[in-house]
Amino acid sequence: MTQAHLSKFNIDIKVAQDDIDALGHVNNVVYLRWVQDVSAAHWAHVAPAYMQEKYLWVVLRHEIDFHKPAFLEDTVTGYTWVGEHQGAKFERFVSLYRAGTQELLAAAKTTWCLLDAQTMRPKRIEQEMLDLL
């Protein structure tokens, strides 16, 4: 894990029995759920309530690389940060590490689209939001 990750938003996730597949490790679909959970937690952390009510985010694309398995009772730390934006679209990155180690478990790049919660139509990302993210 690089020192740069220490300044990124992060949450810890405890691996549960339901996360484990027939191979005895966390199923790949669970990693994707964690990518979304970490992203949503970041938005909930930085955006004021009025903004969370006014806007919604939807995923347009996920790219994920799996590096190492996680196992029952592991704690995973998910780090997230945003990248480039264009119009209503935003890149978001999530790295999932075994907590307390430098073991990268999975890394994802996701393209999100901002929606107006009333109209459900794409909404251009404005400077106020950029300042938060």
URFEN-V560716 format. One record per residue. RES is the residue in three letters. PHI is phi in whole degrees, 0 to 359 (* if undefined). OMEGA is omega as a letter, one per 30 degrees, with the letter a starting at -180 (* if undefined). Layout:
{{RES,PHI,OMEGA} {RES,PHI,OMEGA}}
This chain:
{{MET,*,a} {THR,276,l} {GLN,298,a} {ALA,300,l} {HIS,296,a} {LEU,298,l} {SER,265,a} {LYS,273,l} {PHE,300,l} {ASN,210,l} {ILE,222,l} {ASP,260,a} {ILE,230,l} {LYS,266,l} {VAL,291,a} {ALA,249,a} {GLN,305,a} {ASP,293,l} {ASP,277,a} {ILE,271,a} {ASP,257,a} {ALA,295,l} {LEU,273,l} {GLY,88,l} {HIS,227,a} {VAL,297,l} {ASN,291,a} {ASN,303,l} {VAL,296,l} {VAL,294,l} {TYR,302,l} {LEU,296,l} {ARG,300,l} {TRP,296,l} {VAL,302,l} {GLN,292,l} {ASP,297,l} {VAL,295,l} {SER,298,l} {ALA,295,l} {ALA,296,l} {HIS,296,l} {TRP,301,a} {ALA,297,a} {HIS,285,a} {VAL,264,a} {ALA,269,l} {PRO,295,a} {ALA,305,a} {TYR,298,a} {MET,287,l} {GLN,294,l} {GLU,283,a} {LYS,279,a} {TYR,230,l} {LEU,231,l} {TRP,243,l} {VAL,232,a} {VAL,275,l} {LEU,259,a} {ARG,200,l} {HIS,241,l} {GLU,235,a} {ILE,221,l} {ASP,246,l} {PHE,261,a} {HIS,250,a} {LYS,216,l} {PRO,280,l} {ALA,252,a} {PHE,231,l} {LEU,308,l} {GLU,79,l} {ASP,294,l} {THR,249,a} {VAL,248,l} {THR,256,l} {GLY,257,l} {TYR,251,l} {THR,218,l} {TRP,202,a} {VAL,257,l} {GLY,245,a} {GLU,288,l} {HIS,228,l} {GLN,207,a} {GLY,62,a} {ALA,263,a} {LYS,258,a} {PHE,218,l} {GLU,275,l} {ARG,227,l} {PHE,246,l} {VAL,224,l} {SER,242,a} {LEU,248,a} {TYR,242,l} {ARG,294,a} {ALA,302,l} {GLY,79,a} {THR,229,l} {GLN,256,a} {GLU,275,l} {LEU,283,a} {LEU,268,a} {ALA,202,l} {ALA,223,a} {ALA,228,l} {LYS,237,a} {THR,236,l} {THR,258,l} {TRP,249,l} {CYS,237,l} {LEU,279,l} {LEU,241,l} {ASP,287,a} {ALA,294,l} {GLN,282,a} {THR,267,a} {MET,61,l} {ARG,252,l} {PRO,304,a} {LYS,230,l} {ARG,303,l} {ILE,284,a} {GLU,262,a} {GLN,301,l} {GLU,304,l} {MET,287,l} {LEU,302,l} {ASP,297,l} {LEU,285,a} {LEU,274,*}}
